[in-house]
Amino acid sequence: SYVSLPRQGSRGANRRMRPVQMDGEARARPLVGSPRSRCHCTDMLCCLVFIVALLATVVLGAFGMKNGNPEALERFAHGRDSFGRLCGRDPGVTDFRLVYYTLPEGHPPVRNDSSTALDIRKELIPVCTTKCPKAAVGDEKKNSTRREVDLCPHDEVAAGHCAWYGGNATRLGFYCVDPHVFTSQISISINLQDLQAAGLRLLVAPAAAILLGFLFLGCVHQCGHVCIWLALLVAAVLPGALGGWIFYESSATAGGTHLPSWLNQLHPDTMRDVSYVLWGVSALVLLLACCFAATIKAVISVLK
């Protein structure tokens, strides 16, 4: 291939062109504006790994929907009252979906300072309710008073828990939280004491971060190739070994396996299906490592 370049010193339309021979490397590189047929995907390995990750996510999601425990999500979304009932779910509190934290009826007014905040928080009682409590003017200076009877379960009312100490609770999901009553004012002197106590750590932290950063870069430069091949080996061998263990335990007698309890409760056929999936992941990793060995070596050469 020849490219015409202007000779030095030439001007305007009287330019004289001279041919330049391109070497093999330059000939292999596509020029700007080259036909689209010469363009190709340069990250095929990353695309395949991304597709495998998406498929694994779908498989895990389907597995969780079929064999998971929905009560774990309900416990996270719904609070429990002082009797351990799940608000809005368990019998007796199905009509009370929200939970708020209060003090028993007749409790003295809450002082908003740091000396009593921790002790007061220890006395909070979770109560199921239908509406987050709101306070009127002056309620924060009164003892904890009873709320309307129909806002809480009858047993909570009888126990004196259906009360409110003052303040306005904000709803967050199925929780009613008062962000203001227990906020404590922290003085500048306390901040200065904290800085003085942590002064040595604050001085050492930047130097330690720089040192660890250089150590990490040196480790990558010297041992990066070993880490890459070792990571590929673990990614290929570990799923296969785990699949073999699960497949072996699937044929054991009930209750005699050494698997985790959640996995031991699965049907043997399901356990064997899990083993097949893990073996497929190992085979796929090995296949990708063999097909893209040249690319992996190129990445290692960059690290060196």
KAFEN-V345036 format. One record per helix or strand of 2 or more residues. SS is the DSSP state (H for helix, E for strand). FROM is the first residue (numbers start at 1). LEN is the number of residues. Records with the same first field share a line. If there is no record, write none. Layout:
SS->FROM-LEN + FROM-LEN
//
This chain:
E->2-5 + 17-5 + 98-5 + 125-5 + 145-2 + 163-2 + 170-3 + 175-3
H->12-3 + 24-5 + 36-3 + 44-24 + 70-8 + 114-9 + 139-3 + 149-3 + 154-5 + 188-10 + 199-52 + 261-4 + 268-24 + 293-11
//
